[in-house]
């Protein structure tokens, strides 16, 4: 089993090195479609993060609905 893990680890390292070498090449660039998808995803993640943080931080005083109830029955103590 140790040999298999070592081979898989070597494969992952070799793949990572190949990707880094390709990224370092001058002729590799981002296509227009890739740029659009990347920009949309970054804007979406940042927008959602800012929305959530401002919604939480604008409250005057935290309310009960931000906390889990203390009487949750997880059924882990049943015999």
mmCIF file of the N, C-alpha and C atoms, coordinates in Angstrom:
data_MODEL
# 
_entry.id   MODEL 
# 
loop_
_atom_site.group_PDB 
_atom_site.id 
_atom_site.type_symbol 
_atom_site.label_atom_id 
_atom_site.label_alt_id 
_atom_site.label_comp_id 
_atom_site.label_asym_id 
_atom_site.label_entity_id 
_atom_site.label_seq_id 
_atom_site.pdbx_PDB_ins_code 
_atom_site.Cartn_x 
_atom_site.Cartn_y 
_atom_site.Cartn_z 
_atom_site.occupancy 
_atom_site.B_iso_or_equiv 
_atom_site.pdbx_formal_charge 
_atom_site.auth_seq_id 
_atom_site.auth_comp_id 
_atom_site.auth_asym_id 
_atom_site.auth_atom_id 
_atom_site.pdbx_PDB_model_num 
ATOM 1   N N  . UNK A 1 1  ? 0.822   -1.193 0.000   1.00 0.00 ? 1  UNK A N  1 
ATOM 2   C CA . UNK A 1 1  ? 0.000   0.000  0.000   1.00 0.00 ? 1  UNK A CA 1 
ATOM 3   C C  . UNK A 1 1  ? 0.864   1.253  0.000   1.00 0.00 ? 1  UNK A C  1 
ATOM 4   N N  . UNK A 1 2  ? 2.010   1.201  0.660   1.00 0.00 ? 2  UNK A N  1 
ATOM 5   C CA . UNK A 1 2  ? 2.884   2.363  0.710   1.00 0.00 ? 2  UNK A CA 1 
ATOM 6   C C  . UNK A 1 2  ? 3.441   2.724  -0.662  1.00 0.00 ? 2  UNK A C  1 
ATOM 7   N N  . UNK A 1 3  ? 3.720   1.684  -1.498  1.00 0.00 ? 3  UNK A N  1 
ATOM 8   C CA . UNK A 1 3  ? 4.226   1.943  -2.836  1.00 0.00 ? 3  UNK A CA 1 
ATOM 9   C C  . UNK A 1 3  ? 3.200   2.634  -3.713  1.00 0.00 ? 3  UNK A C  1 
ATOM 10  N N  . UNK A 1 4  ? 1.934   2.228  -3.551  1.00 0.00 ? 4  UNK A N  1 
ATOM 11  C CA . UNK A 1 4  ? 0.858   2.848  -4.324  1.00 0.00 ? 4  UNK A CA 1 
ATOM 12  C C  . UNK A 1 4  ? 0.693   4.309  -3.943  1.00 0.00 ? 4  UNK A C  1 
ATOM 13  N N  . UNK A 1 5  ? 0.739   4.596  -2.661  1.00 0.00 ? 5  UNK A N  1 
ATOM 14  C CA . UNK A 1 5  ? 0.632   5.983  -2.210  1.00 0.00 ? 5  UNK A CA 1 
ATOM 15  C C  . UNK A 1 5  ? 1.799   6.821  -2.736  1.00 0.00 ? 5  UNK A C  1 
ATOM 16  N N  . UNK A 1 6  ? 2.967   6.239  -2.727  1.00 0.00 ? 6  UNK A N  1 
ATOM 17  C CA . UNK A 1 6  ? 4.144   6.970  -3.212  1.00 0.00 ? 6  UNK A CA 1 
ATOM 18  C C  . UNK A 1 6  ? 4.002   7.267  -4.694  1.00 0.00 ? 6  UNK A C  1 
ATOM 19  N N  . UNK A 1 7  ? 3.528   6.265  -5.475  1.00 0.00 ? 7  UNK A N  1 
ATOM 20  C CA . UNK A 1 7  ? 3.358   6.490  -6.911  1.00 0.00 ? 7  UNK A CA 1 
ATOM 21  C C  . UNK A 1 7  ? 2.288   7.545  -7.169  1.00 0.00 ? 7  UNK A C  1 
ATOM 22  N N  . UNK A 1 8  ? 1.206   7.507  -6.394  1.00 0.00 ? 8  UNK A N  1 
ATOM 23  C CA . UNK A 1 8  ? 0.145   8.505  -6.577  1.00 0.00 ? 8  UNK A CA 1 
ATOM 24  C C  . UNK A 1 8  ? 0.650   9.888  -6.184  1.00 0.00 ? 8  UNK A C  1 
ATOM 25  N N  . UNK A 1 9  ? 1.438   9.969  -5.138  1.00 0.00 ? 9  UNK A N  1 
ATOM 26  C CA . UNK A 1 9  ? 2.026   11.235 -4.734  1.00 0.00 ? 9  UNK A CA 1 
ATOM 27  C C  . UNK A 1 9  ? 2.981   11.775 -5.786  1.00 0.00 ? 9  UNK A C  1 
ATOM 28  N N  . UNK A 1 10 ? 3.802   10.874 -6.362  1.00 0.00 ? 10 UNK A N  1 
ATOM 29  C CA . UNK A 1 10 ? 4.711   11.280 -7.431  1.00 0.00 ? 10 UNK A CA 1 
ATOM 30  C C  . UNK A 1 10 ? 3.937   11.768 -8.649  1.00 0.00 ? 10 UNK A C  1 
ATOM 31  N N  . UNK A 1 11 ? 2.832   11.083 -8.961  1.00 0.00 ? 11 UNK A N  1 
ATOM 32  C CA . UNK A 1 11 ? 1.997   11.487 -10.092 1.00 0.00 ? 11 UNK A CA 1 
ATOM 33  C C  . UNK A 1 11 ? 1.422   12.877 -9.855  1.00 0.00 ? 11 UNK A C  1 
ATOM 34  N N  . UNK A 1 12 ? 0.964   13.131 -8.635  1.00 0.00 ? 12 UNK A N  1 
ATOM 35  C CA . UNK A 1 12 ? 0.393   14.447 -8.323  1.00 0.00 ? 12 UNK A CA 1 
ATOM 36  C C  . UNK A 1 12 ? 1.455   15.534 -8.404  1.00 0.00 ? 12 UNK A C  1 
ATOM 37  N N  . UNK A 1 13 ? 2.643   15.261 -7.905  1.00 0.00 ? 13 UNK A N  1 
ATOM 38  C CA . UNK A 1 13 ? 3.722   16.247 -7.954  1.00 0.00 ? 13 UNK A CA 1 
ATOM 39  C C  . UNK A 1 13 ? 4.141   16.499 -9.393  1.00 0.00 ? 13 UNK A C  1 
ATOM 40  N N  . UNK A 1 14 ? 4.241   15.441 -10.199 1.00 0.00 ? 14 UNK A N  1 
ATOM 41  C CA . UNK A 1 14 ? 4.619   15.608 -11.603 1.00 0.00 ? 14 UNK A CA 1 
ATOM 42  C C  . UNK A 1 14 ? 3.550   16.398 -12.352 1.00 0.00 ? 14 UNK A C  1 
ATOM 43  N N  . UNK A 1 15 ? 2.279   16.141 -12.070 1.00 0.00 ? 15 UNK A N  1 
ATOM 44  C CA . UNK A 1 15 ? 1.206   16.892 -12.705 1.00 0.00 ? 15 UNK A CA 1 
ATOM 45  C C  . UNK A 1 15 ? 1.246   18.351 -12.315 1.00 0.00 ? 15 UNK A C  1 
ATOM 46  N N  . UNK A 1 16 ? 1.515   18.614 -11.056 1.00 0.00 ? 16 UNK A N  1 
ATOM 47  C CA . UNK A 1 16 ? 1.609   19.991 -10.588 1.00 0.00 ? 16 UNK A CA 1 
ATOM 48  C C  . UNK A 1 16 ? 2.780   20.717 -11.241 1.00 0.00 ? 16 UNK A C  1 
ATOM 49  N N  . UNK A 1 17 ? 3.907   20.040 -11.340 1.00 0.00 ? 17 UNK A N  1 
ATOM 50  C CA . UNK A 1 17 ? 5.069   20.647 -11.989 1.00 0.00 ? 17 UNK A CA 1 
ATOM 51  C C  . UNK A 1 17 ? 4.800   20.915 -13.468 1.00 0.00 ? 17 UNK A C  1 
ATOM 52  N N  . UNK A 1 18 ? 4.078   20.011 -14.123 1.00 0.00 ? 18 UNK A N  1 
ATOM 53  C CA . UNK A 1 18 ? 3.755   20.223 -15.533 1.00 0.00 ? 18 UNK A CA 1 
ATOM 54  C C  . UNK A 1 18 ? 2.823   21.416 -15.694 1.00 0.00 ? 18 UNK A C  1 
ATOM 55  N N  . UNK A 1 19 ? 1.858   21.565 -14.801 1.00 0.00 ? 19 UNK A N  1 
ATOM 56  C CA . UNK A 1 19 ? 0.949   22.714 -14.872 1.00 0.00 ? 19 UNK A CA 1 
ATOM 57  C C  . UNK A 1 19 ? 1.702   24.014 -14.613 1.00 0.00 ? 19 UNK A C  1 
ATOM 58  N N  . UNK A 1 20 ? 2.626   24.005 -13.664 1.00 0.00 ? 20 UNK A N  1 
ATOM 59  C CA . UNK A 1 20 ? 3.407   25.205 -13.381 1.00 0.00 ? 20 UNK A CA 1 
ATOM 60  C C  . UNK A 1 20 ? 4.304   25.579 -14.560 1.00 0.00 ? 20 UNK A C  1 
ATOM 61  N N  . UNK A 1 21 ? 4.881   24.576 -15.209 1.00 0.00 ? 21 UNK A N  1 
ATOM 62  C CA . UNK A 1 21 ? 5.729   24.840 -16.362 1.00 0.00 ? 21 UNK A CA 1 
ATOM 63  C C  . UNK A 1 21 ? 4.904   25.413 -17.510 1.00 0.00 ? 21 UNK A C  1 
ATOM 64  N N  . UNK A 1 22 ? 3.703   24.883 -17.704 1.00 0.00 ? 22 UNK A N  1 
ATOM 65  C CA . UNK A 1 22 ? 2.838   25.391 -18.763 1.00 0.00 ? 22 UNK A CA 1 
ATOM 66  C C  . UNK A 1 22 ? 2.395   26.819 -18.455 1.00 0.00 ? 22 UNK A C  1 
ATOM 67  N N  . UNK A 1 23 ? 2.109   27.100 -17.197 1.00 0.00 ? 23 UNK A N  1 
ATOM 68  C CA . UNK A 1 23 ? 1.684   28.443 -16.820 1.00 0.00 ? 23 UNK A CA 1 
ATOM 69  C C  . UNK A 1 23 ? 2.813   29.457 -16.960 1.00 0.00 ? 23 UNK A C  1 
ATOM 70  N N  . UNK A 1 24 ? 4.043   29.006 -16.842 1.00 0.00 ? 24 UNK A N  1 
ATOM 71  C CA . UNK A 1 24 ? 5.187   29.906 -16.949 1.00 0.00 ? 24 UNK A CA 1 
ATOM 72  C C  . UNK A 1 24 ? 5.544   30.208 -18.395 1.00 0.00 ? 24 UNK A C  1 
ATOM 73  N N  . UNK A 1 25 ? 5.010   29.426 -19.326 1.00 0.00 ? 25 UNK A N  1 
ATOM 74  C CA . UNK A 1 25 ? 5.314   29.656 -20.740 1.00 0.00 ? 25 UNK A CA 1 
ATOM 75  C C  . UNK A 1 25 ? 4.687   30.969 -21.202 1.00 0.00 ? 25 UNK A C  1 
ATOM 76  N N  . UNK A 1 26 ? 5.327   31.616 -22.151 1.00 0.00 ? 26 UNK A N  1 
ATOM 77  C CA . UNK A 1 26 ? 4.861   32.916 -22.627 1.00 0.00 ? 26 UNK A CA 1 
ATOM 78  C C  . UNK A 1 26 ? 3.618   32.828 -23.498 1.00 0.00 ? 26 UNK A C  1 
ATOM 79  N N  . UNK A 1 27 ? 3.436   31.728 -24.197 1.00 0.00 ? 27 UNK A N  1 
ATOM 80  C CA . UNK A 1 27 ? 2.350   31.634 -25.159 1.00 0.00 ? 27 UNK A CA 1 
ATOM 81  C C  . UNK A 1 27 ? 1.020   31.188 -24.552 1.00 0.00 ? 27 UNK A C  1 
ATOM 82  N N  . UNK A 1 28 ? 0.971   30.954 -23.270 1.00 0.00 ? 28 UNK A N  1 
ATOM 83  C CA . UNK A 1 28 ? -0.259  30.518 -22.617 1.00 0.00 ? 28 UNK A CA 1 
ATOM 84  C C  . UNK A 1 28 ? -0.974  31.742 -22.065 1.00 0.00 ? 28 UNK A C  1 
ATOM 85  N N  . UNK A 1 29 ? -2.238  31.905 -22.444 1.00 0.00 ? 29 UNK A N  1 
ATOM 86  C CA . UNK A 1 29 ? -2.998  33.050 -21.980 1.00 0.00 ? 29 UNK A CA 1 
ATOM 87  C C  . UNK A 1 29 ? -4.424  32.646 -21.663 1.00 0.00 ? 29 UNK A C  1 
ATOM 88  N N  . UNK A 1 30 ? -5.168  33.571 -21.160 1.00 0.00 ? 30 UNK A N  1 
ATOM 89  C CA . UNK A 1 30 ? -6.554  33.326 -20.805 1.00 0.00 ? 30 UNK A CA 1 
ATOM 90  C C  . UNK A 1 30 ? -7.431  33.764 -21.967 1.00 0.00 ? 30 UNK A C  1 
ATOM 91  N N  . UNK A 1 31 ? -8.341  32.909 -22.374 1.00 0.00 ? 31 UNK A N  1 
ATOM 92  C CA . UNK A 1 31 ? -9.228  33.252 -23.477 1.00 0.00 ? 31 UNK A CA 1 
ATOM 93  C C  . UNK A 1 31 ? -10.275 34.252 -23.005 1.00 0.00 ? 31 UNK A C  1 
ATOM 94  N N  . UNK A 1 32 ? -11.019 34.793 -23.950 1.00 0.00 ? 32 UNK A N  1 
ATOM 95  C CA . UNK A 1 32 ? -12.063 35.760 -23.611 1.00 0.00 ? 32 UNK A CA 1 
ATOM 96  C C  . UNK A 1 32 ? -13.133 35.084 -22.753 1.00 0.00 ? 32 UNK A C  1 
ATOM 97  N N  . UNK A 1 33 ? -13.519 33.872 -23.116 1.00 0.00 ? 33 UNK A N  1 
ATOM 98  C CA . UNK A 1 33 ? -14.518 33.141 -22.330 1.00 0.00 ? 33 UNK A CA 1 
ATOM 99  C C  . UNK A 1 33 ? -14.035 32.859 -20.915 1.00 0.00 ? 33 UNK A C  1 
ATOM 100 N N  . UNK A 1 34 ? -12.774 32.496 -20.794 1.00 0.00 ? 34 UNK A N  1 
ATOM 101 C CA . UNK A 1 34 ? -12.204 32.248 -19.471 1.00 0.00 ? 34 UNK A CA 1 
ATOM 102 C C  . UNK A 1 34 ? -12.165 33.499 -18.625 1.00 0.00 ? 34 UNK A C  1 
ATOM 103 N N  . UNK A 1 35 ? -11.849 34.619 -19.266 1.00 0.00 ? 35 UNK A N  1 
ATOM 104 C CA . UNK A 1 35 ? -11.823 35.890 -18.553 1.00 0.00 ? 35 UNK A CA 1 
ATOM 105 C C  . UNK A 1 35 ? -13.215 36.271 -18.066 1.00 0.00 ? 35 UNK A C  1 
ATOM 106 N N  . UNK A 1 36 ? -14.221 36.051 -18.911 1.00 0.00 ? 36 UNK A N  1 
ATOM 107 C CA . UNK A 1 36 ? -15.599 36.380 -18.531 1.00 0.00 ? 36 UNK A CA 1 
ATOM 108 C C  . UNK A 1 36 ? -16.058 35.505 -17.369 1.00 0.00 ? 36 UNK A C  1 
ATOM 109 N N  . UNK A 1 37 ? -15.809 34.213 -17.444 1.00 0.00 ? 37 UNK A N  1 
ATOM 110 C CA . UNK A 1 37 ? -16.220 33.303 -16.373 1.00 0.00 ? 37 UNK A CA 1 
ATOM 111 C C  . UNK A 1 37 ? -15.499 33.636 -15.077 1.00 0.00 ? 37 UNK A C  1 
ATOM 112 N N  . UNK A 1 38 ? -14.198 33.891 -15.155 1.00 0.00 ? 38 UNK A N  1 
ATOM 113 C CA . UNK A 1 38 ? -13.437 34.211 -13.951 1.00 0.00 ? 38 UNK A CA 1 
ATOM 114 C C  . UNK A 1 38 ? -13.915 35.525 -13.331 1.00 0.00 ? 38 UNK A C  1 
ATOM 115 N N  . UNK A 1 39 ? -14.153 36.528 -14.156 1.00 0.00 ? 39 UNK A N  1 
ATOM 116 C CA . UNK A 1 39 ? -14.613 37.821 -13.653 1.00 0.00 ? 39 UNK A CA 1 
ATOM 117 C C  . UNK A 1 39 ? -15.988 37.694 -13.009 1.00 0.00 ? 39 UNK A C  1 
ATOM 118 N N  . UNK A 1 40 ? -16.897 36.965 -13.661 1.00 0.00 ? 40 UNK A N  1 
ATOM 119 C CA . UNK A 1 40 ? -18.242 36.777 -13.092 1.00 0.00 ? 40 UNK A CA 1 
ATOM 120 C C  . UNK A 1 40 ? -18.193 36.033 -11.765 1.00 0.00 ? 40 UNK A C  1 
ATOM 121 N N  . UNK A 1 41 ? -17.361 35.018 -11.676 1.00 0.00 ? 41 UNK A N  1 
ATOM 122 C CA . UNK A 1 41 ? -17.299 34.253 -10.431 1.00 0.00 ? 41 UNK A CA 1 
ATOM 123 C C  . UNK A 1 41 ? -16.699 35.077 -9.298  1.00 0.00 ? 41 UNK A C  1 
ATOM 124 N N  . UNK A 1 42 ? -15.671 35.853 -9.597  1.00 0.00 ? 42 UNK A N  1 
ATOM 125 C CA . UNK A 1 42 ? -15.061 36.695 -8.559  1.00 0.00 ? 42 UNK A CA 1 
ATOM 126 C C  . UNK A 1 42 ? -16.045 37.759 -8.094  1.00 0.00 ? 42 UNK A C  1 
ATOM 127 N N  . UNK A 1 43 ? -16.756 38.391 -9.033  1.00 0.00 ? 43 UNK A N  1 
ATOM 128 C CA . UNK A 1 43 ? -17.748 39.408 -8.672  1.00 0.00 ? 43 UNK A CA 1 
ATOM 129 C C  . UNK A 1 43 ? -18.875 38.793 -7.847  1.00 0.00 ? 43 UNK A C  1 
ATOM 130 N N  . UNK A 1 44 ? -19.317 37.607 -8.229  1.00 0.00 ? 44 UNK A N  1 
ATOM 131 C CA . UNK A 1 44 ? -20.383 36.945 -7.482  1.00 0.00 ? 44 UNK A CA 1 
ATOM 132 C C  . UNK A 1 44 ? -19.956 36.618 -6.052  1.00 0.00 ? 44 UNK A C  1 
ATOM 133 N N  . UNK A 1 45 ? -18.780 36.061 -5.894  1.00 0.00 ? 45 UNK A N  1 
ATOM 134 C CA . UNK A 1 45 ? -18.303 35.687 -4.552  1.00 0.00 ? 45 UNK A CA 1 
ATOM 135 C C  . UNK A 1 45 ? -18.079 36.934 -3.691  1.00 0.00 ? 45 UNK A C  1 
ATOM 136 N N  . UNK A 1 46 ? -17.442 37.935 -4.245  1.00 0.00 ? 46 UNK A N  1 
ATOM 137 C CA . UNK A 1 46 ? -17.205 39.161 -3.471  1.00 0.00 ? 46 UNK A CA 1 
ATOM 138 C C  . UNK A 1 46 ? -18.516 39.868 -3.135  1.00 0.00 ? 46 UNK A C  1 
ATOM 139 N N  . UNK A 1 47 ? -19.434 39.914 -4.095  1.00 0.00 ? 47 UNK A N  1 
ATOM 140 C CA . UNK A 1 47 ? -20.728 40.550 -3.846  1.00 0.00 ? 47 UNK A CA 1 
ATOM 141 C C  . UNK A 1 47 ? -21.510 39.846 -2.751  1.00 0.00 ? 47 UNK A C  1 
ATOM 142 N N  . UNK A 1 48 ? -21.547 38.519 -2.803  1.00 0.00 ? 48 UNK A N  1 
ATOM 143 C CA . UNK A 1 48 ? -22.262 37.763 -1.772  1.00 0.00 ? 48 UNK A CA 1 
ATOM 144 C C  . UNK A 1 48 ? -21.605 37.922 -0.410  1.00 0.00 ? 48 UNK A C  1 
ATOM 145 N N  . UNK A 1 49 ? -20.287 37.950 -0.379  1.00 0.00 ? 49 UNK A N  1 
ATOM 146 C CA . UNK A 1 49 ? -19.570 38.146 0.885   1.00 0.00 ? 49 UNK A CA 1 
ATOM 147 C C  . UNK A 1 49 ? -19.869 39.520 1.473   1.00 0.00 ? 49 UNK A C  1 
ATOM 148 N N  . UNK A 1 50 ? -19.799 40.539 0.647   1.00 0.00 ? 50 UNK A N  1 
ATOM 149 C CA . UNK A 1 50 ? -20.077 41.896 1.132   1.00 0.00 ? 50 UNK A CA 1 
ATOM 150 C C  . UNK A 1 50 ? -21.526 42.018 1.587   1.00 0.00 ? 50 UNK A C  1 
ATOM 151 N N  . UNK A 1 51 ? -22.457 41.442 0.837   1.00 0.00 ? 51 UNK A N  1 
ATOM 152 C CA . UNK A 1 51 ? -23.866 41.480 1.217   1.00 0.00 ? 51 UNK A CA 1 
ATOM 153 C C  . UNK A 1 51 ? -24.090 40.826 2.585   1.00 0.00 ? 51 UNK A C  1 
ATOM 154 N N  . UNK A 1 52 ? -23.534 39.645 2.772   1.00 0.00 ? 52 UNK A N  1 
ATOM 155 C CA . UNK A 1 52 ? -23.734 38.924 4.039   1.00 0.00 ? 52 UNK A CA 1 
ATOM 156 C C  . UNK A 1 52 ? -23.083 39.652 5.211   1.00 0.00 ? 52 UNK A C  1 
ATOM 157 N N  . UNK A 1 53 ? -21.866 40.137 5.008   1.00 0.00 ? 53 UNK A N  1 
ATOM 158 C CA . UNK A 1 53 ? -21.182 40.822 6.095   1.00 0.00 ? 53 UNK A CA 1 
ATOM 159 C C  . UNK A 1 53 ? -21.900 42.114 6.485   1.00 0.00 ? 53 UNK A C  1 
ATOM 160 N N  . UNK A 1 54 ? -22.352 42.892 5.511   1.00 0.00 ? 54 UNK A N  1 
ATOM 161 C CA . UNK A 1 54 ? -23.052 44.127 5.856   1.00 0.00 ? 54 UNK A CA 1 
ATOM 162 C C  . UNK A 1 54 ? -24.387 43.838 6.515   1.00 0.00 ? 54 UNK A C  1 
ATOM 163 N N  . UNK A 1 55 ? -25.059 42.782 6.091   1.00 0.00 ? 55 UNK A N  1 
ATOM 164 C CA . UNK A 1 55 ? -26.352 42.443 6.702   1.00 0.00 ? 55 UNK A CA 1 
ATOM 165 C C  . UNK A 1 55 ? -26.179 42.056 8.167   1.00 0.00 ? 55 UNK A C  1 
ATOM 166 N N  . UNK A 1 56 ? -25.145 41.311 8.464   1.00 0.00 ? 56 UNK A N  1 
ATOM 167 C CA . UNK A 1 56 ? -24.894 40.893 9.848   1.00 0.00 ? 56 UNK A CA 1 
ATOM 168 C C  . UNK A 1 56 ? -24.373 42.065 10.687  1.00 0.00 ? 56 UNK A C  1 
ATOM 169 N N  . UNK A 1 57 ? -23.454 42.833 10.148  1.00 0.00 ? 57 UNK A N  1 
ATOM 170 C CA . UNK A 1 57 ? -22.815 43.884 10.941  1.00 0.00 ? 57 UNK A CA 1 
ATOM 171 C C  . UNK A 1 57 ? -23.682 45.137 11.123  1.00 0.00 ? 57 UNK A C  1 
ATOM 172 N N  . UNK A 1 58 ? -24.711 45.317 10.316  1.00 0.00 ? 58 UNK A N  1 
ATOM 173 C CA . UNK A 1 58 ? -25.565 46.491 10.451  1.00 0.00 ? 58 UNK A CA 1 
ATOM 174 C C  . UNK A 1 58 ? -26.608 46.361 11.559  1.00 0.00 ? 58 UNK A C  1 
ATOM 175 N N  . UNK A 1 59 ? -26.792 45.187 12.077  1.00 0.00 ? 59 UNK A N  1 
ATOM 176 C CA . UNK A 1 59 ? -27.783 45.009 13.141  1.00 0.00 ? 59 UNK A CA 1 
ATOM 177 C C  . UNK A 1 59 ? -27.349 45.770 14.384  1.00 0.00 ? 59 UNK A C  1 
ATOM 178 N N  . UNK A 1 60 ? -28.324 46.380 15.022  1.00 0.00 ? 60 UNK A N  1 
ATOM 179 C CA . UNK A 1 60 ? -28.024 47.144 16.244  1.00 0.00 ? 60 UNK A CA 1 
ATOM 180 C C  . UNK A 1 60 ? -27.641 46.213 17.393  1.00 0.00 ? 60 UNK A C  1 
ATOM 181 N N  . UNK A 1 61 ? -28.405 45.151 17.538  1.00 0.00 ? 61 UNK A N  1 
ATOM 182 C CA . UNK A 1 61 ? -28.172 44.210 18.620  1.00 0.00 ? 61 UNK A CA 1 
ATOM 183 C C  . UNK A 1 61 ? -28.455 42.801 18.098  1.00 0.00 ? 61 UNK A C  1 
ATOM 184 N N  . UNK A 1 62 ? -27.568 41.845 18.342  1.00 0.00 ? 62 UNK A N  1 
ATOM 185 C CA . UNK A 1 62 ? -27.834 40.485 17.868  1.00 0.00 ? 62 UNK A CA 1 
ATOM 186 C C  . UNK A 1 62 ? -29.134 39.941 18.456  1.00 0.00 ? 62 UNK A C  1 
ATOM 187 N N  . UNK A 1 63 ? -29.850 39.212 17.667  1.00 0.00 ? 63 UNK A N  1 
ATOM 188 C CA . UNK A 1 63 ? -31.122 38.640 18.110  1.00 0.00 ? 63 UNK A CA 1 
ATOM 189 C C  . UNK A 1 63 ? -30.974 37.141 18.296  1.00 0.00 ? 63 UNK A C  1 
ATOM 190 N N  . UNK A 1 64 ? -32.001 36.528 18.805  1.00 0.00 ? 64 UNK A N  1 
ATOM 191 C CA . UNK A 1 64 ? -31.962 35.101 19.098  1.00 0.00 ? 64 UNK A CA 1 
ATOM 192 C C  . UNK A 1 64 ? -31.818 34.240 17.856  1.00 0.00 ? 64 UNK A C  1 
ATOM 193 N N  . UNK A 1 65 ? -32.322 34.683 16.726  1.00 0.00 ? 65 UNK A N  1 
ATOM 194 C CA . UNK A 1 65 ? -32.317 33.811 15.561  1.00 0.00 ? 65 UNK A CA 1 
ATOM 195 C C  . UNK A 1 65 ? -30.920 33.586 14.970  1.00 0.00 ? 65 UNK A C  1 
ATOM 196 N N  . UNK A 1 66 ? -29.911 34.252 15.486  1.00 0.00 ? 66 UNK A N  1 
ATOM 197 C CA . UNK A 1 66 ? -28.549 34.000 15.028  1.00 0.00 ? 66 UNK A CA 1 
ATOM 198 C C  . UNK A 1 66 ? -27.891 32.855 15.788  1.00 0.00 ? 66 UNK A C  1 
ATOM 199 N N  . UNK A 1 67 ? -28.538 32.342 16.781  1.00 0.00 ? 67 UNK A N  1 
ATOM 200 C CA . UNK A 1 67 ? -27.959 31.298 17.612  1.00 0.00 ? 67 UNK A CA 1 
ATOM 201 C C  . UNK A 1 67 ? -28.792 30.029 17.509  1.00 0.00 ? 67 UNK A C  1 
ATOM 202 N N  . UNK A 1 68 ? -28.117 28.896 17.594  1.00 0.00 ? 68 UNK A N  1 
ATOM 203 C CA . UNK A 1 68 ? -28.823 27.620 17.569  1.00 0.00 ? 68 UNK A CA 1 
ATOM 204 C C  . UNK A 1 68 ? -29.514 27.405 18.912  1.00 0.00 ? 68 UNK A C  1 
ATOM 205 N N  . UNK A 1 69 ? -30.659 26.748 18.900  1.00 0.00 ? 69 UNK A N  1 
ATOM 206 C CA . UNK A 1 69 ? -31.327 26.472 20.176  1.00 0.00 ? 69 UNK A CA 1 
ATOM 207 C C  . UNK A 1 69 ? -30.497 25.515 21.020  1.00 0.00 ? 69 UNK A C  1 
ATOM 208 N N  . UNK A 1 70 ? -30.583 25.677 22.327  1.00 0.00 ? 70 UNK A N  1 
ATOM 209 C CA . UNK A 1 70 ? -29.785 24.843 23.227  1.00 0.00 ? 70 UNK A CA 1 
ATOM 210 C C  . UNK A 1 70 ? -30.381 23.463 23.441  1.00 0.00 ? 70 UNK A C  1 
ATOM 211 N N  . UNK A 1 71 ? -31.621 23.262 23.045  1.00 0.00 ? 71 UNK A N  1 
ATOM 212 C CA . UNK A 1 71 ? -32.282 21.985 23.325  1.00 0.00 ? 71 UNK A CA 1 
ATOM 213 C C  . UNK A 1 71 ? -32.389 21.105 22.084  1.00 0.00 ? 71 UNK A C  1 
ATOM 214 N N  . UNK A 1 72 ? -31.353 21.057 21.254  1.00 0.00 ? 72 UNK A N  1 
ATOM 215 C CA . UNK A 1 72 ? -31.362 20.199 20.074  1.00 0.00 ? 72 UNK A CA 1 
ATOM 216 C C  . UNK A 1 72 ? -31.191 18.754 20.518  1.00 0.00 ? 72 UNK A C  1 
ATOM 217 N N  . UNK A 1 73 ? -32.086 17.884 20.050  1.00 0.00 ? 73 UNK A N  1 
ATOM 218 C CA . UNK A 1 73 ? -32.001 16.466 20.373  1.00 0.00 ? 73 UNK A CA 1 
ATOM 219 C C  . UNK A 1 73 ? -31.279 15.754 19.237  1.00 0.00 ? 73 UNK A C  1 
ATOM 220 N N  . UNK A 1 74 ? -30.031 15.344 19.462  1.00 0.00 ? 74 UNK A N  1 
ATOM 221 C CA . UNK A 1 74 ? -29.243 14.705 18.433  1.00 0.00 ? 74 UNK A CA 1 
ATOM 222 C C  . UNK A 1 74 ? -29.390 13.186 18.417  1.00 0.00 ? 74 UNK A C  1 
ATOM 223 N N  . UNK A 1 75 ? -30.115 12.639 19.350  1.00 0.00 ? 75 UNK A N  1 
ATOM 224 C CA . UNK A 1 75 ? -30.363 11.186 19.461  1.00 0.00 ? 75 UNK A CA 1 
ATOM 225 C C  . UNK A 1 75 ? -29.084 10.378 19.600  1.00 0.00 ? 75 UNK A C  1 
ATOM 226 N N  . UNK A 1 76 ? -28.020 10.951 20.115  1.00 0.00 ? 76 UNK A N  1 
ATOM 227 C CA . UNK A 1 76 ? -26.770 10.218 20.250  1.00 0.00 ? 76 UNK A CA 1 
ATOM 228 C C  . UNK A 1 76 ? -26.642 9.537  21.622  1.00 0.00 ? 76 UNK A C  1 
ATOM 229 N N  . UNK A 1 77 ? -27.559 9.779  22.525  1.00 0.00 ? 77 UNK A N  1 
ATOM 230 C CA . UNK A 1 77 ? -27.481 9.154  23.857  1.00 0.00 ? 77 UNK A CA 1 
ATOM 231 C C  . UNK A 1 77 ? -28.534 8.081  24.039  1.00 0.00 ? 77 UNK A C  1 
ATOM 232 N N  . UNK A 1 78 ? -29.146 7.673  22.949  1.00 0.00 ? 78 UNK A N  1 
ATOM 233 C CA . UNK A 1 78 ? -30.139 6.604  23.055  1.00 0.00 ? 78 UNK A CA 1 
ATOM 234 C C  . UNK A 1 78 ? -29.444 5.253  23.169  1.00 0.00 ? 78 UNK A C  1 
ATOM 235 N N  . UNK A 1 79 ? -30.074 4.361  23.923  1.00 0.00 ? 79 UNK A N  1 
ATOM 236 C CA . UNK A 1 79 ? -29.462 3.047  24.152  1.00 0.00 ? 79 UNK A CA 1 
ATOM 237 C C  . UNK A 1 79 ? -29.760 2.069  23.063  1.00 0.00 ? 79 UNK A C  1 
# 
